[in-house]
Amino acid sequence: MEPLSQLTKESILEEKVFAEIFDQEDEVYKTRLTMSLLDRAEELGVKTKFSQLLNAYKRAERAAVKKKKESPSMLDNWTNFEGPYDRMRCGSWVAGESGIYLQNVGTTDILACYHPIIPVERLKNLETGDEKLKLAYKRNHKWQELIVPKDLVSTASKITALSKRGVSVTSENAKLLVRYLADVENFNEDAIDVQFSTSKMGWIAGDFIPYDSHIIFDADTKFQQVYESVGEHGDRETWVQYVRKLRRTGRIEILMVLAASFASVLIEPLSSLPFIVDLWGETEGGKTVTLMLAASVWADPDANRFIGDFKTTDVALEARADLLNHLPMLLDDTSKANKKIADNFEAFVYDLCSGKGKSRSNKDLGLNRENRWKNCILTNGERPLNSYVSQGGAMNRILEVECGQNVYDDPQEAVAVFKKHYGHAGKQFVEIVRDMGAQELRKIQQEFQEQLNSDEKMKKQSISLSVILTADKIATERIFKDGCYISLDAARECLIDRNELSDNERCYQYILGEIDVNRAKFDPLISTNEEWGEIKGDTAIIYINVFNSMLEKKRFSRKAFLSWAEKKKLIETQDGQPTKVKKIGGKACRCVFLKMDPKAAARQEFQEIYEQEELPFD
């Protein structure tokens, strides 16, 4: 500042004069300087203006002090960590390599955490709208990152869960750590990026996760190994050349399962429904190796990575399907299914192929987000999956592929190649599909569907098979370029005839089988522990309670079967009822009178028609 004698009526009102006053740390000198300047202003005739400005600066200083007290040290303290992360304002906290401390509380600082920790990113989930926080923390001189739900780091009782991930937090310092993280997040709201995130893979908002990086993956840590298994590894050309050699063998097992793996990502753009492709056959035929081939299209085929199994719960499988979303779900060995799944395979098949999980409430009496997916489920086992189900609706969702012997000349070589080279074809296929667009994909799929349509085959199965053939055509022409297409005749072998799929037809055959196996129980001359009824000619007279138990055992509908059997004239009726009263062993019992020869029933039906028309019947 100029000497007082050189100040003019203009210069004495300049900002630098007042800055000189308020920069003084010595309050006595500050007061003397202020008084001298007031005298000089009076000499220059601007004392009133000077006093007004002086009072304005005092008010500004008081406001700054008040703000500083409300947010202690916000402008002064910054994180001071060594590493790749930018420094952030941390208010009254001292945050350095030695840990996190709360400053100016009594006479000693209070420890919040023994090591550096900082929020670096906010994640907003596209499916739920929930937010998560990405934390960076340093242990043993190494930085690690962790994505956690926002409520976990906002509650002292929950944040202690981070201790199992290596964060130094206990019930003693939990409240302070919660407060520190909240302060840093709020003080640096503009500096911490907000990223959209998802807990699902596949097609998300125009991107394909995990190949596109615009959306961050933030699923639960229990699924992290599945997510991390998806990606490119090894040499693309080595994998393609080896798979070309396998395809040239013409084995339908290889061609179908490989195409089904590609087809999984077409289900969404083609607006189709999930379906199951089941590879079955005797042990050591090559089923597991073929499943590894399907996995190597997208991910690491090693055990406990991308391939799952049935040794789990239906809830866990539902969550896994939701995570994979549009990528194929591979499940090894149906014989390992736990009792709950094995006892009700129909429900398991229906649930997986519905593409939607069960609605479940949470502890707040609200509904959790429903799990949803649209993919292909690939399974294998020694028995066909259809043998575990009895309902036609479930069978209609399964394409069975029988696995013969010795699919691979050298299974160990195949496994070694798949484990070392994987993930390239899947990424390339997604890029091809994206370039083609949904309209071109639908055109190809509809052409195959028209070729597969048949009155004798089930339409739902034909649609699923057309999706597989679409994937096979694209992969053959754009990736392998070997001309080894799946033939339509070979593909049709996977389709079930309508008659085979009819619940009532299969129920009828099942009852005939049970009667044949238990003939002794229908013979009054043979002593057995239980009696099922009588057989008269081509008619089985079955006690109603035995008949009901028989159908309940395989979950067939009694009402539906009796209605169907009555229309087919396979049962005798009485007074409009599908059962009749019959005396057996001197007791009147209500029974089902079932024709055991459907051809005889058909002849009877035609004979009645001819008699009505007065025509000869031969």
ZAROPA-142299 format. One record per residue (C-alpha): residue number from 1; residue in one letter; z, y, x. Coordinates in pm, whole numbers, always signed. Layout:
! ZAROPA-142299
NUM A Z Y X $
...
END
This chain:
! ZAROPA-142299
1 M +0 +0 +0 $
2 E -70 +352 +112 $
3 P +218 +581 +222 $
4 L +378 +752 -79 $
5 S +258 +1096 +31 $
6 Q -107 +983 +28 $
7 L -100 +838 -326 $
8 T -301 +1029 -584 $
9 K -259 +1031 -960 $
10 E -537 +769 -978 $
11 S -432 +539 -694 $
12 I -64 +527 -797 $
13 L -170 +358 -1122 $
14 E -375 +86 -948 $
15 E -280 -285 -977 $
16 K -206 -324 -605 $
17 V +85 -77 -635 $
18 F +257 -286 -903 $
19 A +176 -607 -717 $
20 E +359 -460 -416 $
21 I +666 -399 -632 $
22 F +684 -748 -786 $
23 D +604 -931 -462 $
24 Q +931 -811 -312 $
25 E +1192 -1088 -281 $
26 D +1471 -841 -180 $
27 E +1596 -702 -508 $
28 V +1762 -396 -341 $
29 Y +1442 -296 -162 $
30 K +1246 -364 -480 $
31 T +1466 -123 -676 $
32 R +1447 +152 -408 $
33 L +1065 +118 -393 $
34 T +1041 +147 -773 $
35 M +1254 +464 -777 $
36 S +1045 +624 -500 $
37 L +723 +552 -687 $
38 L +865 +700 -1008 $
39 D +948 +1021 -819 $
40 R +595 +1038 -672 $
41 A +442 +975 -1018 $
42 E +647 +1262 -1158 $
43 E +517 +1487 -878 $
44 L +163 +1391 -969 $
45 G +221 +1442 -1344 $
46 V +164 +1075 -1442 $
47 K +525 +953 -1472 $
48 T +481 +851 -1840 $
49 K +173 +643 -1764 $
50 F +338 +488 -1461 $
51 S +650 +396 -1664 $
52 Q +440 +235 -1939 $
53 L +251 +21 -1687 $
54 L +575 -69 -1508 $
55 N +731 -190 -1836 $
56 A +417 -394 -1917 $
57 Y +434 -570 -1579 $
58 K +805 -643 -1634 $
59 R +728 -806 -1971 $
60 A +454 -1018 -1810 $
61 E +695 -1127 -1539 $
62 R +961 -1225 -1795 $
63 A +703 -1429 -1992 $
64 A +596 -1611 -1674 $
65 V +958 -1692 -1590 $
66 K +1019 -1820 -1943 $
67 K +709 -2039 -1929 $
68 K +819 -2173 -1593 $
69 K +1158 -2267 -1738 $
70 E +996 -2445 -2035 $
71 S +760 -2639 -1804 $
72 P +946 -2646 -1474 $
73 S +729 -2633 -1168 $
74 M +411 -2706 -1361 $
75 L +214 -2467 -1148 $
76 D +393 -2561 -831 $
77 N +415 -2943 -816 $
78 W +116 -3168 -763 $
79 T +88 -3536 -691 $
80 N +61 -3600 -321 $
81 F -68 -3955 -289 $
82 E -289 -4090 -13 $
83 G -592 -4256 -163 $
84 P -909 -4211 -365 $
85 Y -758 -4029 -663 $
86 D -761 -3655 -717 $
87 R -435 -3462 -707 $
88 M -285 -3387 -1047 $
89 R -26 -3143 -1176 $
90 C +302 -3319 -1240 $
91 G +539 -3046 -1362 $
92 S +893 -3087 -1238 $
93 W +822 -3422 -1076 $
94 V +797 -3482 -702 $
95 A +527 -3746 -665 $
96 G +442 -3870 -317 $
97 E +409 -4181 -105 $
98 S +785 -4238 -122 $
99 G +784 -4257 -502 $
100 I +835 -4046 -814 $
101 Y +1145 -3824 -852 $
102 L +1268 -3581 -1113 $
103 Q +1337 -3249 -939 $
104 N +1629 -3008 -985 $
105 V +1851 -3221 -1205 $
106 G +2204 -3145 -1092 $
107 T +2229 -3165 -715 $
108 T +2023 -3479 -651 $
109 D +1674 -3592 -751 $
110 I +1654 -3889 -991 $
111 L +1421 -4178 -911 $
112 A +1157 -4271 -1171 $
113 C +952 -4514 -961 $
114 Y +968 -4640 -602 $
115 H +593 -4620 -542 $
116 P +292 -4404 -636 $
117 I +164 -4446 -992 $
118 I -65 -4222 -1192 $
119 P -279 -4228 -1511 $
120 V -645 -4193 -1414 $
121 E -842 -4256 -1735 $
122 R -806 -4273 -2114 $
123 L -999 -4542 -2300 $
124 K -1088 -4514 -2670 $
125 N -1178 -4847 -2829 $
126 L -1497 -4845 -3036 $
127 E -1379 -5125 -3266 $
128 T -1028 -5004 -3349 $
129 G -1009 -4640 -3242 $
130 D -694 -4728 -3045 $
131 E -638 -4570 -2706 $
132 K -548 -4738 -2380 $
133 L -454 -4588 -2047 $
134 K -584 -4690 -1708 $
135 L -304 -4669 -1453 $
136 A -348 -4670 -1076 $
137 Y -49 -4780 -871 $
138 K +10 -4848 -502 $
139 R +201 -5149 -374 $
140 N +199 -5283 -18 $
141 H -28 -4994 +86 $
142 K -301 -5107 -160 $
143 W -412 -4934 -478 $
144 Q -453 -5143 -793 $
145 E -573 -5051 -1142 $
146 L -436 -5171 -1473 $
147 I -545 -5101 -1831 $
148 V -259 -5101 -2082 $
149 P -215 -5007 -2451 $
150 K -98 -4650 -2500 $
151 D +211 -4756 -2693 $
152 L +325 -4973 -2401 $
153 V +360 -4675 -2167 $
154 S +505 -4456 -2442 $
155 T +809 -4671 -2514 $
156 A +1090 -4742 -2269 $
157 S +1157 -5086 -2415 $
158 K +792 -5189 -2371 $
159 I +701 -5036 -2036 $
160 T +928 -5283 -1855 $
161 A +653 -5542 -1924 $
162 L +459 -5380 -1637 $
163 S +709 -5527 -1393 $
164 K +529 -5862 -1407 $
165 R +216 -5687 -1281 $
166 G +403 -5546 -980 $
167 V +505 -5205 -1114 $
168 S +861 -5118 -1012 $
169 V +1016 -5053 -1353 $
170 T +1345 -5171 -1497 $
171 S +1555 -5086 -1801 $
172 E +1730 -4825 -1581 $
173 N +1428 -4614 -1486 $
174 A +1204 -4699 -1784 $
175 K +1272 -4373 -1974 $
176 L +1198 -4159 -1670 $
177 L +874 -4344 -1595 $
178 V +761 -4300 -1957 $
179 R +836 -3927 -1933 $
180 Y +658 -3889 -1598 $
181 L +340 -4061 -1719 $
182 A +338 -3854 -2039 $
183 D +382 -3529 -1842 $
184 V +100 -3607 -1599 $
185 E -131 -3708 -1884 $
186 N -57 -3393 -2085 $
187 F -62 -3150 -1789 $
188 N -405 -3288 -1686 $
189 E -566 -3341 -2025 $
190 D -891 -3176 -1914 $
191 A -899 -3359 -1581 $
192 I -844 -3714 -1711 $
193 D -1173 -3853 -1840 $
194 V -1196 -4014 -2186 $
195 Q -1419 -4321 -2184 $
196 F -1534 -4529 -2479 $
197 S -1425 -4888 -2440 $
198 T -1465 -5226 -2606 $
199 S -1286 -5558 -2604 $
200 K -1608 -5747 -2678 $
201 M -1918 -5849 -2485 $
202 G -2278 -5845 -2602 $
203 W -2461 -5576 -2800 $
204 I -2234 -5272 -2840 $
205 A -2373 -4936 -2960 $
206 G -2713 -5003 -2804 $
207 D -2568 -5123 -2473 $
208 F -2515 -5480 -2361 $
209 I -2173 -5549 -2210 $
210 P -2116 -5623 -1925 $
211 Y -2459 -5528 -1791 $
212 D -2449 -5164 -1904 $
213 S -2177 -4936 -1764 $
214 H -2163 -4663 -2030 $
215 I -1888 -4849 -2215 $
216 I -1580 -4987 -2037 $
217 F -1445 -5335 -2106 $
218 D -1074 -5337 -2187 $
219 A -985 -5677 -2335 $
220 D -647 -5840 -2294 $
221 T -573 -5973 -1947 $
222 K -566 -6331 -2078 $
223 F -945 -6308 -2121 $
224 Q -1009 -6130 -1794 $
225 Q -1129 -6447 -1619 $
226 V -1393 -6502 -1889 $
227 Y -1523 -6148 -1853 $
228 E -1518 -6161 -1474 $
229 S -1712 -6489 -1474 $
230 V -2015 -6318 -1632 $
231 G -2246 -6169 -1374 $
232 E -2501 -6244 -1105 $
233 H -2417 -6459 -806 $
234 G -2627 -6634 -544 $
235 D -3006 -6634 -539 $
236 R -3210 -6593 -857 $
237 E -3521 -6768 -728 $
238 T -3326 -7075 -614 $
239 W -3183 -7118 -965 $
240 V -3521 -7063 -1136 $
241 Q -3703 -7311 -910 $
242 Y -3439 -7578 -960 $
243 V -3432 -7536 -1339 $
244 R -3813 -7548 -1347 $
245 K -3790 -7889 -1181 $
246 L -3542 -8003 -1447 $
247 R -3759 -7870 -1730 $
248 R -4064 -8058 -1602 $
249 T -3882 -8387 -1673 $
250 G -3931 -8308 -2043 $
251 R -3576 -8412 -2133 $
252 I -3505 -8265 -2475 $
253 E -3134 -8238 -2384 $
254 I -3213 -7988 -2107 $
255 L -3474 -7792 -2301 $
256 M -3271 -7760 -2624 $
257 V -2935 -7669 -2473 $
258 L -3093 -7423 -2229 $
259 A -3288 -7254 -2510 $
260 A -2975 -7245 -2731 $
261 S -2788 -7062 -2455 $
262 F -3059 -6793 -2443 $
263 A -3082 -6789 -2824 $
264 S -2723 -6672 -2865 $
265 V -2812 -6308 -2790 $
266 L -3098 -6317 -3044 $
267 I -2875 -6390 -3343 $
268 E -2767 -6025 -3378 $
269 P -3111 -5856 -3354 $
270 L -3259 -6126 -3583 $
271 S -2976 -6080 -3837 $
272 S -2915 -6454 -3834 $
273 L -2588 -6648 -3866 $
274 P -2388 -6832 -3598 $
275 F -2462 -7202 -3559 $
276 I -2352 -7500 -3349 $
277 V -2565 -7708 -3112 $
278 D -2386 -8034 -3036 $
279 L -2486 -8258 -2745 $
280 W -2351 -8609 -2794 $
281 G -2383 -8942 -2619 $
282 E -2207 -9202 -2411 $
283 T -2001 -9106 -2109 $
284 E -2171 -9021 -1778 $
285 G -2499 -8942 -1949 $
286 G -2502 -8581 -1827 $
287 K -2344 -8389 -2116 $
288 T -2102 -8181 -1908 $
289 V -2366 -8104 -1643 $
290 T -2602 -7986 -1919 $
291 L -2327 -7761 -2054 $
292 M -2288 -7620 -1701 $
293 L -2662 -7551 -1696 $
294 A -2627 -7353 -2020 $
295 A -2333 -7160 -1874 $
296 S -2517 -7080 -1549 $
297 V -2764 -6869 -1749 $
298 W -2488 -6611 -1791 $
299 A -2185 -6688 -1583 $
300 D -1988 -6900 -1340 $
301 P -2002 -7256 -1483 $
302 D -1696 -7374 -1295 $
303 A -1408 -7525 -1492 $
304 N -1170 -7282 -1665 $
305 R -1410 -6991 -1626 $
306 F -1686 -6940 -1883 $
307 I -1672 -7292 -2032 $
308 G -1378 -7359 -2264 $
309 D -1257 -7674 -2435 $
310 F -1093 -7797 -2753 $
311 K -744 -7826 -2602 $
312 T -635 -7508 -2774 $
313 T -559 -7363 -3116 $
314 D -797 -7239 -3382 $
315 V -651 -6888 -3337 $
316 A -730 -6893 -2963 $
317 L -1085 -7016 -3027 $
318 E -1132 -6738 -3281 $
319 A -1016 -6480 -3027 $
320 R -1247 -6629 -2762 $
321 A -1544 -6611 -3000 $
322 D -1460 -6247 -3077 $
323 L -1453 -6168 -2705 $
324 L -1786 -6340 -2631 $
325 N -1931 -6178 -2944 $
326 H -2302 -6242 -2879 $
327 L -2279 -6453 -2565 $
328 P -2270 -6831 -2626 $
329 M -1935 -7004 -2661 $
330 L -1932 -7335 -2470 $
331 L -1668 -7597 -2560 $
332 D -1642 -7920 -2366 $
333 D -1551 -8259 -2519 $
334 T -1475 -8267 -2892 $
335 S -1244 -8565 -2840 $
336 K -988 -8327 -2682 $
337 A -942 -8130 -3004 $
338 N -579 -8078 -3098 $
339 K -446 -8246 -3412 $
340 K -472 -7939 -3634 $
341 I -843 -7893 -3557 $
342 A -921 -8267 -3559 $
343 D -760 -8313 -3902 $
344 N -978 -8045 -4056 $
345 F -1303 -8017 -3863 $
346 E -1483 -7887 -4172 $
347 A -1269 -7573 -4174 $
348 F -1318 -7536 -3798 $
349 V -1697 -7554 -3835 $
350 Y -1704 -7321 -4136 $
351 D -1483 -7064 -3959 $
352 L -1687 -7059 -3638 $
353 C -2019 -7041 -3821 $
354 S -1902 -6773 -4064 $
355 G -1882 -6528 -3774 $
356 K -1555 -6385 -3906 $
357 G -1192 -6468 -3840 $
358 K -905 -6477 -4085 $
359 S -740 -6155 -4199 $
360 R -390 -6132 -4051 $
361 S -115 -5880 -4107 $
362 N +88 -5723 -3829 $
363 K +458 -5645 -3800 $
364 D +397 -5302 -3957 $
365 L +266 -5476 -4272 $
366 G -85 -5355 -4201 $
367 L -393 -5563 -4124 $
368 N -504 -5640 -3773 $
369 R -868 -5589 -3682 $
370 E -1071 -5887 -3801 $
371 N -1232 -6093 -3527 $
372 R -1611 -6102 -3563 $
373 W -1893 -6261 -3366 $
374 K -2258 -6365 -3392 $
375 N -2338 -6627 -3135 $
376 C -2437 -6985 -3071 $
377 I -2159 -7238 -3014 $
378 L -2248 -7522 -2775 $
379 T -2032 -7835 -2785 $
380 N -2046 -8189 -2647 $
381 G -1872 -8521 -2700 $
382 E -1921 -8895 -2713 $
383 R -1950 -8886 -3094 $
384 P -2172 -8651 -3295 $
385 L -1981 -8355 -3430 $
386 N -2118 -8451 -3773 $
387 S -1909 -8769 -3759 $
388 Y -1594 -8555 -3772 $
389 V -1703 -8374 -4091 $
390 S -1785 -8492 -4440 $
391 Q -1897 -8175 -4618 $
392 G -2269 -8108 -4630 $
393 G -2212 -7735 -4586 $
394 A -2049 -7800 -4249 $
395 M -2324 -8042 -4140 $
396 N -2585 -7784 -4236 $
397 R -2449 -7556 -3964 $
398 I -2480 -7812 -3684 $
399 L -2790 -7911 -3485 $
400 E -2731 -8248 -3321 $
401 V -2899 -8342 -2991 $
402 E -2850 -8696 -2866 $
403 C -2793 -8723 -2492 $
404 G -2953 -9029 -2334 $
405 Q -2863 -9191 -2007 $
406 N -2932 -9048 -1662 $
407 V -3046 -8701 -1765 $
408 Y -3011 -8597 -1398 $
409 D -3131 -8797 -1098 $
410 D -2863 -8630 -888 $
411 P -2586 -8475 -1103 $
412 Q -2388 -8362 -798 $
413 E -2683 -8163 -669 $
414 A -2727 -8000 -1009 $
415 V -2360 -7900 -1025 $
416 A -2373 -7758 -672 $
417 V -2678 -7543 -756 $
418 F -2529 -7415 -1083 $
419 K -2199 -7321 -920 $
420 K -2365 -7136 -634 $
421 H -2646 -6959 -820 $
422 Y -2588 -6823 -1170 $
423 G -2604 -6522 -1404 $
424 H -2951 -6394 -1310 $
425 A -3151 -6536 -1602 $
426 G -2916 -6401 -1868 $
427 K -2942 -6043 -1748 $
428 Q -3320 -6070 -1717 $
429 F -3344 -6218 -2068 $
430 V -3143 -5929 -2217 $
431 E -3375 -5676 -2051 $
432 I -3680 -5861 -2188 $
433 V -3534 -5875 -2540 $
434 R -3445 -5506 -2530 $
435 D -3801 -5416 -2428 $
436 M -3953 -5636 -2700 $
437 G -3750 -5487 -2984 $
438 A -3626 -5645 -3307 $
439 Q -3961 -5623 -3487 $
440 E -4150 -5834 -3234 $
441 L -3862 -6083 -3216 $
442 R -3863 -6126 -3595 $
443 K -4238 -6184 -3596 $
444 I -4206 -6472 -3349 $
445 Q -3904 -6620 -3528 $
446 Q -4070 -6606 -3871 $
447 E -4378 -6786 -3737 $
448 F -4159 -7072 -3618 $
449 Q -3964 -7071 -3944 $
450 E -4283 -7109 -4146 $
451 Q -4385 -7408 -3932 $
452 L -4043 -7570 -3978 $
453 N -4012 -7508 -4352 $
454 S -4006 -7831 -4552 $
455 D -3877 -7934 -4892 $
456 E -3716 -8235 -4724 $
457 K -3524 -8032 -4465 $
458 M -3239 -7784 -4501 $
459 K -3346 -7421 -4474 $
460 K -3029 -7301 -4297 $
461 Q -3085 -7553 -4018 $
462 S -3453 -7455 -3998 $
463 I -3359 -7088 -3949 $
464 S -3117 -7176 -3667 $
465 L -3379 -7394 -3501 $
466 S -3641 -7118 -3531 $
467 V -3407 -6884 -3337 $
468 I -3380 -7146 -3060 $
469 L -3758 -7191 -3047 $
470 T -3799 -6812 -3029 $
471 A -3567 -6801 -2727 $
472 D -3750 -7098 -2573 $
473 K -4087 -6925 -2608 $
474 I -3960 -6601 -2449 $
475 A -3783 -6778 -2162 $
476 T -4077 -7010 -2097 $
477 E -4333 -6728 -2086 $
478 R -4129 -6450 -1924 $
479 I -3875 -6624 -1695 $
480 F -3986 -6979 -1604 $
481 K -4362 -6938 -1662 $
482 D -4403 -7315 -1653 $
483 G -4549 -7398 -1996 $
484 C -4266 -7643 -2070 $
485 Y -4212 -7552 -2436 $
486 I -4000 -7749 -2681 $
487 S -4247 -7932 -2905 $
488 L -4215 -7884 -3280 $
489 D -4196 -8259 -3336 $
490 A -3907 -8292 -3092 $
491 A -3734 -7993 -3249 $
492 R -3766 -8139 -3601 $
493 E -3566 -8443 -3489 $
494 C -3258 -8219 -3495 $
495 L -3301 -8141 -3865 $
496 I -3125 -8341 -4137 $
497 D -3297 -8451 -4456 $
498 R -3163 -8305 -4780 $
499 N -3065 -8650 -4908 $
500 E -2865 -8717 -4591 $
501 L -2690 -8384 -4628 $
502 S -2595 -8428 -4996 $
503 D -2216 -8451 -5023 $
504 N -2245 -8670 -5332 $
505 E -2501 -8905 -5179 $
506 R -2283 -8951 -4871 $
507 C -1978 -8992 -5091 $
508 Y -2156 -9271 -5281 $
509 Q -2249 -9449 -4959 $
510 Y -1893 -9408 -4834 $
511 I -1749 -9567 -5151 $
512 L -1992 -9859 -5125 $
513 G -1882 -9909 -4765 $
514 E -1516 -9907 -4862 $
515 I -1582 -10161 -5139 $
516 D -1771 -10388 -4903 $
517 V -1497 -10377 -4637 $
518 N -1223 -10439 -4895 $
519 R -1391 -10708 -5111 $
520 A -1079 -10922 -5108 $
521 K -891 -10649 -5296 $
522 F -1136 -10685 -5586 $
523 D -1107 -11067 -5608 $
524 P -826 -11191 -5842 $
525 L -836 -11532 -5677 $
526 I -733 -11390 -5338 $
527 S -373 -11283 -5294 $
528 T -342 -10941 -5124 $
529 N -77 -10675 -5094 $
530 E -275 -10440 -5316 $
531 E -547 -10467 -5579 $
532 W -828 -10217 -5619 $
533 G -993 -10355 -5934 $
534 E -1272 -10603 -6011 $
535 I -1638 -10658 -5934 $
536 K -1862 -10772 -6221 $
537 G -2221 -10830 -6120 $
538 D -2351 -10509 -5965 $
539 T -2065 -10297 -6101 $
540 A -1741 -10220 -5920 $
541 I -1452 -10149 -6157 $
542 I -1213 -9932 -5950 $
543 Y -862 -9827 -6051 $
544 I -861 -9451 -6097 $
545 N -571 -9395 -5854 $
546 V -749 -9603 -5587 $
547 F -1071 -9413 -5651 $
548 N -894 -9075 -5620 $
549 S -720 -9176 -5296 $
550 M -1049 -9296 -5153 $
551 L -1214 -8958 -5208 $
552 E -914 -8753 -5096 $
553 K -911 -8941 -4766 $
554 K -1251 -8791 -4676 $
555 R -1203 -8468 -4876 $
556 F -1486 -8538 -5121 $
557 S -1469 -8366 -5459 $
558 R -1384 -8613 -5738 $
559 K -1515 -8384 -6010 $
560 A -1842 -8308 -5830 $
561 F -1911 -8674 -5748 $
562 L -1843 -8805 -6098 $
563 S -2066 -8535 -6248 $
564 W -2345 -8624 -6003 $
565 A -2298 -8999 -6057 $
566 E -2312 -8957 -6435 $
567 K -2644 -8771 -6409 $
568 K -2777 -9044 -6178 $
569 K -2652 -9310 -6424 $
570 L -2442 -9466 -6150 $
571 I -2126 -9479 -6366 $
572 E -2046 -9592 -6718 $
573 T -1883 -9340 -6948 $
574 Q -1660 -9364 -7256 $
575 D -1616 -9096 -7521 $
576 G -1774 -8838 -7292 $
577 Q -1536 -8922 -7007 $
578 P -1656 -9048 -6666 $
579 T -1392 -9324 -6676 $
580 K -1329 -9621 -6907 $
581 V -1024 -9822 -7010 $
582 K -1034 -10182 -6888 $
583 K -783 -10464 -6915 $
584 I -725 -10616 -6573 $
585 G -458 -10886 -6538 $
586 G -352 -10824 -6894 $
587 K -292 -10452 -6835 $
588 A -499 -10166 -6974 $
589 C -605 -9941 -6688 $
590 R -833 -9641 -6665 $
591 C -1109 -9721 -6418 $
592 V -1432 -9594 -6272 $
593 F -1726 -9828 -6346 $
594 L -1958 -9772 -6050 $
595 K -2304 -9924 -6008 $
596 M -2334 -10067 -5659 $
597 D -2716 -10090 -5669 $
598 P -2872 -9745 -5718 $
599 K -3216 -9907 -5755 $
600 A -3085 -10107 -6049 $
601 A -2952 -9786 -6203 $
602 A -3289 -9622 -6151 $
603 R -3468 -9919 -6314 $
604 Q -3230 -9892 -6608 $
605 E -3307 -9522 -6641 $
606 F -3684 -9582 -6640 $
607 Q -3648 -9872 -6882 $
608 E -3470 -9646 -7131 $
609 I -3753 -9392 -7101 $
610 Y -4018 -9656 -7156 $
611 E -3831 -9802 -7456 $
612 Q -3816 -9458 -7613 $
613 E -4193 -9429 -7568 $
614 E -4244 -9791 -7687 $
615 L -4423 -9882 -7365 $
616 P -4403 -10216 -7179 $
617 F -4171 -10210 -6881 $
618 D -4229 -10430 -6577 $
END
